[in-house]
């Protein structure tokens, strides 16, 4: 049986900033909102045993990617990486030997996410691993999570087209966008940021979009399936 997550009072400056920062109102027009696009590289997908080994965050302001403020970081794992893990992202255990331990490494990411709407590709991964990471800092993930995978499906159904690709690189190419270094946290975060802007722009051709309407992509998909 999985042990319940225990929360503690936020103590680090990063955790306190995140806990206090105002969250974007759901009715905010999507172009006026502030976003943080996050990508994680993991030692595996087992939420009980695997770990975050690298992360990237890319801000979006006023409908534009702020690439100059992008963040990339490494985390030292508590156990050696498997061969399968290394084959996927190219990060070896030795590459992380001098990286800070997880509790320390994650704090810049928490700061980067403060007061911003989270954007990811395939939300359950980031929700699971970030949720656990934030709990270790005494935090809950706040605000909506916008999922470019779900938004891609929504755009395809809205246009009466075949289902959108699930993989990030395939989705980017279907939108005629470049793919930046796949399976590298910063490369994937930049690709996700561009994909998000393209999807939101195309969806707004049909109805005015807000943070809330984009966050409800999965519910909107259900209405098409009925």
Long-range contacts (C-beta under 8 A, 24 or more apart in sequence): 2-48, 5-131, 5-132, 5-135, 6-135, 7-135, 7-138, 7-139, 7-140, 8-138, 9-138, 10-137, 10-138, 10-139, 11-138, 12-107, 12-110, 12-137, 13-107, 14-107, 14-108, 14-110, 14-111, 14-114, 14-137, 15-107, 15-110, 15-137, 15-138, 15-139, 17-110, 17-111, 17-114, 18-110, 18-111, 18-113, 18-114, 18-134, 18-139, 18-142, 19-138, 19-139, 21-114, 21-115, 22-115, 23-115, 23-117, 23-142, 23-143, 24-115, 24-116, 24-117, 24-143, 24-211, 25-211, 26-144, 26-210, 26-211, 26-212, 26-215, 27-210, 27-211, 27-212, 28-210, 28-211, 29-208, 29-209, 29-210, 30-63, 30-200, 30-204, 30-209, 30-210, 30-211, 30-213, 30-214, 31-62, 31-63, 31-200, 32-62, 33-117, 33-211, 34-59, 34-60, 34-61, 34-115, 34-116, 34-117, 35-59, 35-60, 35-61, 35-116, 35-117, 35-118, 35-119, 35-146, 35-193, 35-196, 36-60, 36-112, 36-113, 36-116, 36-117, 36-118, 36-119, 37-119, 37-120, 37-189, 37-192, 37-193, 37-196, 38-109, 38-113, 38-118, 38-119, 38-120, 38-126, 38-130, 38-189, 39-120, 39-121, 39-126, 39-185, 39-186, 39-188, 39-189, 39-192, 40-125, 40-126, 40-129, 40-130, 40-185, 41-89, 41-91, 41-183, 41-184, 41-185, 42-85, 42-125, 42-129, 43-77, 43-79, 43-81, 43-82, 43-85, 44-82, 44-84, 44-85, 45-125, 47-128, 47-129, 47-132, 50-129, 51-75, 51-77, 51-78, 51-79, 51-102, 52-102, 52-106, 52-129, 52-133, 53-77, 53-81, 53-85, 53-89, 53-91, 53-96, 54-89, 54-91, 54-184, 54-185, 55-106, 55-109, 55-185, 56-185, 56-186, 56-188, 56-189, 56-190, 57-109, 57-112, 57-113, 57-189, 58-186, 58-189, 58-190, 58-192, 58-193, 59-112, 59-116, 60-119, 60-193, 60-196, 60-197, 63-197, 64-197, 65-190, 65-193, 65-194, 65-197, 67-190, 70-186, 70-189, 70-190, 71-108, 71-109, 71-112, 72-185, 72-186, 73-99, 73-105, 73-106, 73-108, 73-109, 74-99, 74-100, 74-105, 75-99, 75-100, 75-101, 75-102, 75-105, 75-106, 76-100, 76-101, 76-102, 76-105, 77-102, 78-102, 88-183, 89-183, 89-184, 90-183, 90-184, 102-133, 102-136, 103-136, 103-137, 106-133, 106-136, 106-137, 107-137, 110-134, 110-137, 110-139, 117-143, 117-144, 117-146, 117-211, 117-215, 118-143, 118-144, 118-145, 118-146, 119-145, 119-146, 119-148, 119-192, 119-193, 119-196, 120-145, 120-146, 120-147, 120-148, 120-192, 121-147, 121-148, 121-149, 121-168, 121-171, 121-188, 121-192, 121-195, 122-147, 122-149, 122-166, 123-147, 123-149, 123-150, 144-211, 144-212, 144-214, 144-215, 145-215, 146-196, 146-211, 146-214, 146-215, 146-217, 147-217, 147-218, 148-192, 148-195, 148-196, 148-199, 150-217, 150-218, 150-221, 151-196, 151-199, 151-200, 151-203, 151-214, 151-217, 152-195, 152-199, 153-217, 153-221, 154-203, 154-217, 154-220, 154-221, 154-224, 155-199, 155-202, 155-203, 157-221, 157-224, 158-203, 158-206, 168-192, 168-195, 171-195, 175-199, 175-202
